[in-house]
Amino acid sequence: MSKTKYLCILRSASGSCETPSPAQMEDMYAKFNAWREKFQDNIADMGGRLGGGAVLTAEGRIDGPFVEGKEIVGGFMILLADSLEEAAEVTRACPGVTFSGTTVELREISAP
């Protein structure tokens, strides 16, 4: 049986992010690389940080920002897991999720 795909949408509260020191960044990257290696079979697409873009409507195109929200979508990734619980376990272990003000929305990607 093949694993189900889950979309992880990474969000952070607007203005809540402090710039880490170089030592903190080095530590975070070491933890992140260890997490990525441990869960390599669960990571289908590391996604990435989202940049500018546009919103398309029937009337045309609108340049971003896309929401006037308190939470900013900062990135995404796609995981493979046997269940939502397993996807949540993999996600909780990711060092980037431990920052204060960060949340991750997990959504099952249904096959057509």
N, CA, C and O atoms as a GROMACS GRO file, in nm:
protein
  448
    1MET      N    1   0.084  -0.118   0.000
    1MET     CA    2   0.000   0.000   0.000
    1MET      C    3   0.088   0.124   0.000
    1MET      O    4   0.183   0.134   0.079
    2SER      N    5   0.058   0.218  -0.087
    2SER     CA    6   0.139   0.340  -0.094
    2SER      C    7   0.095   0.438   0.014
    2SER      O    8  -0.018   0.436   0.061
    3LYS      N    9   0.188   0.523   0.052
    3LYS     CA   10   0.162   0.622   0.155
    3LYS      C   11   0.079   0.737   0.099
    3LYS      O   12   0.079   0.763  -0.021
    4THR      N   13   0.008   0.804   0.187
    4THR     CA   14  -0.074   0.920   0.151
    4THR      C   15   0.014   1.044   0.155
    4THR      O   16   0.105   1.054   0.237
    5LYS      N   17  -0.014   1.138   0.065
    5LYS     CA   18   0.057   1.266   0.065
    5LYS      C   19  -0.015   1.364   0.156
    5LYS      O   20  -0.138   1.369   0.160
    6TYR      N   21   0.064   1.443   0.229
    6TYR     CA   22   0.011   1.548   0.316
    6TYR      C   23   0.082   1.679   0.285
    6TYR      O   24   0.205   1.685   0.278
    7LEU      N   25   0.004   1.783   0.266
    7LEU     CA   26   0.057   1.916   0.246
    7LEU      C   27   0.075   1.982   0.382
    7LEU      O   28  -0.019   1.986   0.461
    8CYS      N   29   0.193   2.031   0.409
    8CYS     CA   30   0.223   2.103   0.533
    8CYS      C   31   0.237   2.250   0.496
    8CYS      O   32   0.326   2.288   0.421
    9ILE      N   33   0.147   2.332   0.551
    9ILE     CA   34   0.151   2.476   0.526
    9ILE      C   35   0.208   2.541   0.651
    9ILE      O   36   0.146   2.537   0.757
   10LEU      N   37   0.326   2.602   0.639
   10LEU     CA   38   0.394   2.663   0.753
   10LEU      C   39   0.353   2.808   0.767
   10LEU      O   40   0.361   2.885   0.671
   11ARG      N   41   0.308   2.844   0.886
   11ARG     CA   42   0.264   2.980   0.912
   11ARG      C   43   0.337   3.036   1.034
   11ARG      O   44   0.378   2.961   1.123
   12SER      N   45   0.350   3.166   1.036
   12SER     CA   46   0.405   3.233   1.155
   12SER      C   47   0.326   3.360   1.177
   12SER      O   48   0.277   3.422   1.083
   13ALA      N   49   0.315   3.398   1.303
   13ALA     CA   50   0.244   3.521   1.337
   13ALA      C   51   0.321   3.639   1.281
   13ALA      O   52   0.444   3.644   1.292
   14SER      N   53   0.252   3.733   1.221
   14SER     CA   54   0.314   3.850   1.161
   14SER      C   55   0.392   3.928   1.264
   14SER      O   56   0.338   3.965   1.369
   15GLY      N   57   0.520   3.955   1.235
   15GLY     CA   58   0.604   4.036   1.322
   15GLY      C   59   0.657   3.966   1.445
   15GLY      O   60   0.717   4.030   1.531
   16SER      N   61   0.635   3.834   1.457
   16SER     CA   62   0.676   3.764   1.579
   16SER      C   63   0.814   3.702   1.570
   16SER      O   64   0.860   3.641   1.666
   17CYS      N   65   0.880   3.714   1.458
   17CYS     CA   66   1.004   3.643   1.436
   17CYS      C   67   1.126   3.731   1.466
   17CYS      O   68   1.144   3.836   1.405
   18GLU      N   69   1.208   3.686   1.559
   18GLU     CA   70   1.334   3.755   1.588
   18GLU      C   71   1.443   3.692   1.502
   18GLU      O   72   1.439   3.573   1.473
   19THR      N   73   1.540   3.771   1.463
   19THR     CA   74   1.651   3.720   1.384
   19THR      C   75   1.746   3.641   1.474
   19THR      O   76   1.798   3.696   1.571
   20PRO      N   77   1.768   3.513   1.443
   20PRO     CA   78   1.858   3.432   1.525
   20PRO      C   79   2.004   3.472   1.504
   20PRO      O   80   2.041   3.527   1.400
   21SER      N   81   2.085   3.444   1.604
   21SER     CA   82   2.228   3.471   1.595
   21SER      C   83   2.292   3.368   1.502
   21SER      O   84   2.230   3.266   1.472
   22PRO      N   85   2.415   3.394   1.455
   22PRO     CA   86   2.483   3.294   1.371
   22PRO      C   87   2.496   3.158   1.440
   22PRO      O   88   2.481   3.054   1.376
   23ALA      N   89   2.523   3.157   1.570
   23ALA     CA   90   2.536   3.031   1.644
   23ALA      C   91   2.401   2.958   1.649
   23ALA      O   92   2.395   2.836   1.636
   24GLN      N   93   2.292   3.033   1.668
   24GLN     CA   94   2.158   2.974   1.670
   24GLN      C   95   2.124   2.917   1.532
   24GLN      O   96   2.063   2.810   1.522
   25MET      N   97   2.161   2.989   1.426
   25MET     CA   98   2.135   2.941   1.290
   25MET      C   99   2.211   2.812   1.263
   25MET      O  100   2.156   2.718   1.205
   26GLU      N  101   2.338   2.807   1.303
   26GLU     CA  102   2.419   2.687   1.283
   26GLU      C  103   2.357   2.568   1.356
   26GLU      O  104   2.348   2.459   1.300
   27ASP      N  105   2.314   2.590   1.479
   27ASP     CA  106   2.250   2.484   1.558
   27ASP      C  107   2.119   2.439   1.493
   27ASP      O  108   2.091   2.319   1.484
   28MET      N  109   2.039   2.536   1.446
   28MET     CA  110   1.912   2.504   1.382
   28MET      C  111   1.934   2.423   1.253
   28MET      O  112   1.862   2.327   1.228
   29TYR      N  113   2.032   2.462   1.173
   29TYR     CA  114   2.059   2.387   1.048
   29TYR      C  115   2.108   2.246   1.078
   29TYR      O  116   2.074   2.152   1.005
   30ALA      N  117   2.188   2.228   1.182
   30ALA     CA  118   2.234   2.094   1.220
   30ALA      C  119   2.114   2.007   1.260
   30ALA      O  120   2.104   1.891   1.219
   31LYS      N  121   2.024   2.063   1.340
   31LYS     CA  122   1.905   1.989   1.382
   31LYS      C  123   1.814   1.961   1.262
   31LYS      O  124   1.759   1.851   1.250
   32PHE      N  125   1.799   2.059   1.174
   32PHE     CA  126   1.715   2.042   1.056
   32PHE      C  127   1.770   1.933   0.965
   32PHE      O  128   1.695   1.850   0.916
   33ASN      N  129   1.901   1.933   0.942
   33ASN     CA  130   1.961   1.831   0.855
   33ASN      C  131   1.948   1.692   0.916
   33ASN      O  132   1.928   1.595   0.844
   34ALA      N  133   1.960   1.681   1.050
   34ALA     CA  134   1.942   1.552   1.117
   34ALA      C  135   1.797   1.505   1.102
   34ALA      O  136   1.772   1.387   1.078
   35TRP      N  137   1.701   1.599   1.117
   35TRP     CA  138   1.559   1.566   1.099
   35TRP      C  139   1.534   1.519   0.956
   35TRP      O  140   1.466   1.418   0.933
   36ARG      N  141   1.587   1.593   0.859
   36ARG     CA  142   1.567   1.559   0.717
   36ARG      C  143   1.623   1.421   0.686
   36ARG      O  144   1.562   1.345   0.610
   37GLU      N  145   1.739   1.388   0.742
   37GLU     CA  146   1.798   1.256   0.718
   37GLU      C  147   1.714   1.146   0.783
   37GLU      O  148   1.690   1.041   0.722
   38LYS      N  149   1.670   1.169   0.906
   38LYS     CA  150   1.591   1.068   0.979
   38LYS      C  151   1.460   1.038   0.908
   38LYS      O  152   1.417   0.923   0.904
   39PHE      N  153   1.395   1.142   0.852
   39PHE     CA  154   1.264   1.124   0.791
   39PHE      C  155   1.267   1.133   0.639
   39PHE      O  156   1.167   1.170   0.577
   40GLN      N  157   1.381   1.100   0.577
   40GLN     CA  158   1.394   1.114   0.432
   40GLN      C  159   1.290   1.033   0.356
   40GLN      O  160   1.250   1.074   0.246
   41ASP      N  161   1.245   0.920   0.410
   41ASP     CA  162   1.144   0.839   0.341
   41ASP      C  163   1.006   0.902   0.348
   41ASP      O  164   0.917   0.863   0.272
   42ASN      N  165   0.987   0.998   0.439
   42ASN     CA  166   0.858   1.064   0.453
   42ASN      C  167   0.851   1.198   0.378
   42ASN      O  168   0.743   1.254   0.363
   43ILE      N  169   0.963   1.247   0.331
   43ILE     CA  170   0.966   1.379   0.267
   43ILE      C  171   0.958   1.361   0.116
   43ILE      O  172   1.052   1.315   0.052
   44ALA      N  173   0.842   1.399   0.059
   44ALA     CA  174   0.824   1.389  -0.086
   44ALA      C  175   0.876   1.513  -0.156
   44ALA      O  176   0.931   1.504  -0.265
   45ASP      N  177   0.857   1.628  -0.093
   45ASP     CA  178   0.899   1.755  -0.153
   45ASP      C  179   0.925   1.852  -0.039
   45ASP      O  180   0.834   1.884   0.037
   46MET      N  181   1.048   1.900  -0.027
   46MET     CA  182   1.082   1.992   0.081
   46MET      C  183   1.017   2.129   0.062
   46MET      O  184   1.023   2.214   0.150
   47GLY      N  185   0.954   2.149  -0.053
   47GLY     CA  186   0.887   2.277  -0.075
   47GLY      C  187   0.986   2.390  -0.064
   47GLY      O  188   1.093   2.387  -0.124
   48GLY      N  189   0.951   2.490   0.012
   48GLY     CA  190   1.041   2.602   0.030
   48GLY      C  191   0.970   2.724   0.080
   48GLY      O  192   0.849   2.724   0.105
   49ARG      N  193   1.047   2.828   0.094
   49ARG     CA  194   0.994   2.957   0.138
   49ARG      C  195   0.920   3.020   0.021
   49ARG      O  196   0.967   3.015  -0.093
   50LEU      N  197   0.806   3.079   0.049
   50LEU     CA  198   0.726   3.140  -0.056
   50LEU      C  199   0.763   3.286  -0.073
   50LEU      O  200   0.788   3.357   0.025
   51GLY      N  201   0.765   3.330  -0.197
   51GLY     CA  202   0.795   3.469  -0.229
   51GLY      C  203   0.674   3.539  -0.286
   51GLY      O  204   0.560   3.501  -0.256
   52GLY      N  205   0.696   3.638  -0.368
   52GLY     CA  206   0.587   3.715  -0.429
   52GLY      C  207   0.511   3.634  -0.531
   52GLY      O  208   0.554   3.524  -0.569
   53GLY      N  209   0.400   3.686  -0.575
   53GLY     CA  210   0.318   3.618  -0.673
   53GLY      C  211   0.197   3.701  -0.708
   53GLY      O  212   0.203   3.824  -0.705
   54ALA      N  213   0.087   3.634  -0.740
   54ALA     CA  214  -0.034   3.703  -0.779
   54ALA      C  215  -0.155   3.620  -0.740
   54ALA      O  216  -0.146   3.499  -0.722
   55VAL      N  217  -0.268   3.687  -0.727
   55VAL     CA  218  -0.397   3.622  -0.707
   55VAL      C  219  -0.473   3.636  -0.839
   55VAL      O  220  -0.487   3.747  -0.891
   56LEU      N  221  -0.521   3.525  -0.892
   56LEU     CA  222  -0.595   3.528  -1.018
   56LEU      C  223  -0.744   3.513  -0.990
   56LEU      O  224  -0.785   3.426  -0.914
   57THR      N  225  -0.825   3.599  -1.052
   57THR     CA  226  -0.970   3.593  -1.040
   57THR      C  227  -1.030   3.598  -1.180
   57THR      O  228  -0.958   3.615  -1.278
   58ALA      N  229  -1.160   3.581  -1.188
   58ALA     CA  230  -1.228   3.591  -1.317
   58ALA      C  231  -1.211   3.730  -1.376
   58ALA      O  232  -1.214   3.748  -1.498
   59GLU      N  233  -1.193   3.829  -1.290
   59GLU     CA  234  -1.179   3.968  -1.336
   59GLU      C  235  -1.036   4.004  -1.376
   59GLU      O  236  -1.014   4.106  -1.442
   60GLY      N  237  -0.940   3.923  -1.338
   60GLY     CA  238  -0.802   3.954  -1.373
   60GLY      C  239  -0.703   3.908  -1.268
   60GLY      O  240  -0.722   3.807  -1.200
   61ARG      N  241  -0.598   3.986  -1.256
   61ARG     CA  242  -0.486   3.950  -1.170
   61ARG      C  243  -0.463   4.061  -1.067
   61ARG      O  244  -0.472   4.180  -1.098
   62ILE      N  245  -0.434   4.019  -0.943
   62ILE     CA  246  -0.403   4.112  -0.836
   62ILE      C  247  -0.267   4.071  -0.779
   62ILE      O  248  -0.247   3.955  -0.744
   63ASP      N  249  -0.174   4.165  -0.771
   63ASP     CA  250  -0.045   4.135  -0.710
   63ASP      C  251  -0.062   4.126  -0.559
   63ASP      O  252  -0.150   4.189  -0.501
   64GLY      N  253   0.025   4.043  -0.495
   64GLY     CA  254   0.021   4.027  -0.349
   64GLY      C  255   0.056   4.155  -0.277
   64GLY      O  256   0.099   4.249  -0.344
   65PRO      N  257   0.041   4.166  -0.145
   65PRO     CA  258   0.018   4.053  -0.054
   65PRO      C  259  -0.123   3.996  -0.070
   65PRO      O  260  -0.215   4.063  -0.118
   66PHE      N  261  -0.135   3.873  -0.030
   66PHE     CA  262  -0.256   3.799  -0.060
   66PHE      C  263  -0.359   3.803   0.050
   66PHE      O  264  -0.478   3.784   0.024
   67VAL      N  265  -0.318   3.828   0.171
   67VAL     CA  266  -0.411   3.833   0.283
   67VAL      C  267  -0.372   3.947   0.374
   67VAL      O  268  -0.256   3.987   0.381
   68GLU      N  269  -0.470   3.998   0.442
   68GLU     CA  270  -0.442   4.096   0.545
   68GLU      C  271  -0.449   4.021   0.676
   68GLU      O  272  -0.528   4.055   0.765
   69GLY      N  273  -0.368   3.918   0.690
   69GLY     CA  274  -0.382   3.827   0.800
   69GLY      C  275  -0.285   3.850   0.913
   69GLY      O  276  -0.184   3.920   0.901
   70LYS      N  277  -0.319   3.787   1.024
   70LYS     CA  278  -0.231   3.790   1.140
   70LYS      C  279  -0.126   3.681   1.125
   70LYS      O  280  -0.021   3.685   1.191
   71GLU      N  281  -0.153   3.584   1.040
   71GLU     CA  282  -0.058   3.475   1.017
   71GLU      C  283  -0.012   3.481   0.872
   71GLU      O  284  -0.093   3.494   0.780
   72ILE      N  285   0.118   3.471   0.852
   72ILE     CA  286   0.176   3.475   0.719
   72ILE      C  287   0.215   3.333   0.679
   72ILE      O  288   0.282   3.262   0.755
   73VAL      N  289   0.174   3.290   0.558
   73VAL     CA  290   0.218   3.161   0.507
   73VAL      C  291   0.360   3.179   0.459
   73VAL      O  292   0.387   3.255   0.366
   74GLY      N  293   0.452   3.109   0.524
   74GLY     CA  294   0.593   3.128   0.494
   74GLY      C  295   0.652   3.020   0.406
   74GLY      O  296   0.755   3.042   0.343
   75GLY      N  297   0.589   2.904   0.400
   75GLY     CA  298   0.644   2.797   0.320
   75GLY      C  299   0.555   2.674   0.323
   75GLY      O  300   0.448   2.675   0.383
   76PHE      N  301   0.602   2.569   0.257
   76PHE     CA  302   0.524   2.445   0.251
   76PHE      C  303   0.619   2.329   0.229
   76PHE      O  304   0.735   2.349   0.190
   77MET      N  305   0.571   2.209   0.253
   77MET     CA  306   0.639   2.087   0.213
   77MET      C  307   0.534   1.978   0.199
   77MET      O  308   0.422   1.993   0.249
   78ILE      N  309   0.570   1.871   0.132
   78ILE     CA  310   0.479   1.759   0.114
   78ILE      C  311   0.543   1.636   0.177
   78ILE      O  312   0.656   1.599   0.145
   79LEU      N  313   0.467   1.573   0.267
   79LEU     CA  314   0.514   1.453   0.335
   79LEU      C  315   0.438   1.331   0.287
   79LEU      O  316   0.327   1.342   0.235
   80LEU      N  317   0.500   1.216   0.304
   80LEU     CA  318   0.435   1.087   0.279
   80LEU      C  319   0.419   1.018   0.413
   80LEU      O  320   0.515   1.009   0.490
   81ALA      N  321   0.299   0.969   0.442
   81ALA     CA  322   0.275   0.902   0.570
   81ALA      C  323   0.159   0.804   0.555
   81ALA      O  324   0.077   0.816   0.464
   82ASP      N  325   0.153   0.707   0.648
   82ASP     CA  326   0.044   0.610   0.648
   82ASP      C  327  -0.083   0.667   0.710
   82ASP      O  328  -0.192   0.614   0.689
   83SER      N  329  -0.069   0.777   0.788
   83SER     CA  330  -0.184   0.836   0.855
   83SER      C  331  -0.155   0.982   0.889
   83SER      O  332  -0.041   1.027   0.884
   84LEU      N  333  -0.261   1.054   0.922
   84LEU     CA  334  -0.245   1.192   0.968
   84LEU      C  335  -0.160   1.196   1.095
   84LEU      O  336  -0.081   1.288   1.113
   85GLU      N  337  -0.175   1.098   1.181
   85GLU     CA  338  -0.097   1.092   1.304
   85GLU      C  339   0.052   1.079   1.274
   85GLU      O  340   0.134   1.144   1.339
   86GLU      N  341   0.087   0.995   1.176
   86GLU     CA  342   0.228   0.980   1.140
   86GLU      C  343   0.281   1.110   1.078
   86GLU      O  344   0.393   1.152   1.108
   87ALA      N  345   0.202   1.174   0.992
   87ALA     CA  346   0.244   1.302   0.933
   87ALA      C  347   0.264   1.406   1.043
   87ALA      O  348   0.359   1.485   1.036
   88ALA      N  349   0.177   1.408   1.143
   88ALA     CA  350   0.191   1.502   1.254
   88ALA      C  351   0.318   1.473   1.336
   88ALA      O  352   0.386   1.565   1.380
   89GLU      N  353   0.349   1.345   1.355
   89GLU     CA  354   0.470   1.307   1.428
   89GLU      C  355   0.595   1.354   1.356
   89GLU      O  356   0.687   1.408   1.418
   90VAL      N  357   0.600   1.335   1.225
   90VAL     CA  358   0.714   1.380   1.144
   90VAL      C  359   0.725   1.532   1.150
   90VAL      O  360   0.834   1.588   1.165
   91THR      N  361   0.611   1.599   1.139
   91THR     CA  362   0.609   1.746   1.140
   91THR      C  363   0.653   1.801   1.275
   91THR      O  364   0.733   1.894   1.280
   92ARG      N  365   0.601   1.745   1.384
   92ARG     CA  366   0.638   1.791   1.518
   92ARG      C  367   0.788   1.778   1.545
   92ARG      O  368   0.844   1.855   1.622
   93ALA      N  369   0.851   1.681   1.481
   93ALA     CA  370   0.995   1.659   1.502
   93ALA      C  371   1.081   1.760   1.426
   93ALA      O  372   1.201   1.771   1.452
   94CYS      N  373   1.020   1.834   1.332
   94CYS     CA  374   1.094   1.930   1.251
   94CYS      C  375   1.134   2.051   1.335
   94CYS      O  376   1.048   2.113   1.397
   95PRO      N  377   1.263   2.085   1.339
   95PRO     CA  378   1.309   2.197   1.422
   95PRO      C  379   1.241   2.330   1.391
   95PRO      O  380   1.224   2.411   1.482
   96GLY      N  381   1.202   2.356   1.268
   96GLY     CA  382   1.140   2.482   1.232
   96GLY      C  383   1.004   2.504   1.294
   96GLY      O  384   0.956   2.617   1.302
   97VAL      N  385   0.940   2.397   1.339
   97VAL     CA  386   0.807   2.407   1.398
   97VAL      C  387   0.815   2.451   1.544
   97VAL      O  388   0.714   2.491   1.602
   98THR      N  389   0.933   2.444   1.603
   98THR     CA  390   0.946   2.475   1.745
   98THR      C  391   0.959   2.623   1.775
   98THR      O  392   0.960   2.661   1.892
   99PHE      N  393   0.967   2.708   1.673
   99PHE     CA  394   0.976   2.852   1.697
   99PHE      C  395   0.843   2.904   1.751
   99PHE      O  396   0.736   2.862   1.705
  100SER      N  397   0.848   2.992   1.847
  100SER     CA  398   0.729   3.052   1.904
  100SER      C  399   0.651   3.126   1.794
  100SER      O  400   0.709   3.199   1.714
  101GLY      N  401   0.520   3.106   1.791
  101GLY     CA  402   0.436   3.173   1.693
  101GLY      C  403   0.424   3.099   1.562
  101GLY      O  404   0.355   3.145   1.471
  102THR      N  405   0.490   2.983   1.549
  102THR     CA  406   0.484   2.904   1.426
  102THR      C  407   0.378   2.796   1.438
  102THR      O  408   0.368   2.728   1.540
  103THR      N  409   0.299   2.780   1.334
  103THR     CA  410   0.203   2.670   1.326
  103THR      C  411   0.217   2.602   1.192
  103THR      O  412   0.268   2.660   1.096
  104VAL      N  413   0.171   2.478   1.185
  104VAL     CA  414   0.172   2.403   1.059
  104VAL      C  415   0.033   2.344   1.040
  104VAL      O  416  -0.019   2.275   1.128
  105GLU      N  417  -0.027   2.371   0.926
  105GLU     CA  418  -0.154   2.310   0.890
  105GLU      C  419  -0.123   2.188   0.804
  105GLU      O  420  -0.054   2.198   0.703
  106LEU      N  421  -0.174   2.071   0.845
  106LEU     CA  422  -0.156   1.948   0.769
  106LEU      C  423  -0.285   1.918   0.694
  106LEU      O  424  -0.393   1.915   0.753
  107ARG      N  425  -0.273   1.896   0.563
  107ARG     CA  426  -0.390   1.866   0.480
  107ARG      C  427  -0.359   1.744   0.395
  107ARG      O  428  -0.258   1.740   0.326
  108GLU      N  429  -0.448   1.645   0.399
  108GLU     CA  430  -0.433   1.528   0.315
  108GLU      C  431  -0.456   1.568   0.170
  108GLU      O  432  -0.550   1.640   0.138
  109ILE      N  433  -0.370   1.520   0.081
  109ILE     CA  434  -0.384   1.543  -0.062
  109ILE      C  435  -0.453   1.420  -0.120
  109ILE      O  436  -0.394   1.312  -0.125
  110SER      N  437  -0.575   1.436  -0.163
  110SER     CA  438  -0.653   1.323  -0.215
  110SER      C  439  -0.610   1.292  -0.358
  110SER      O  440  -0.590   1.382  -0.439
  111ALA      N  441  -0.596   1.164  -0.386
  111ALA     CA  442  -0.563   1.122  -0.521
  111ALA      C  443  -0.687   1.136  -0.609
  111ALA      O  444  -0.799   1.112  -0.563
  112PRO      N  445  -0.668   1.174  -0.736
  112PRO     CA  446  -0.786   1.190  -0.825
  112PRO      C  447  -0.854   1.058  -0.852
  112PRO      O  448  -0.954   1.054  -0.924
   0.00000   0.00000   0.00000
